[in-house]
């Protein structure tokens, strides 16, 4: 879990910066794209990879948290 948390937050930051760059540094549009209110139909391969790594790290952190709860 110590390695997955920085990967998760790093992925979130990189994804946000990539989308922010793509939307012309419009913070509002970037946030709407990330939460899904704007379509990401034209997602770039780099954004797709970062998104996949971030989602994978999220599930890994979730599984580690569940394991920690079982041991309590």
Secondary structure as GFF3:
##gff-version 3
##sequence-region A 1 72
A	DSSP	alpha_helix	2	22	.	.	.	ID=ss1
A	DSSP	alpha_helix	27	35	.	.	.	ID=ss2
A	DSSP	alpha_helix	45	70	.	.	.	ID=ss3
###
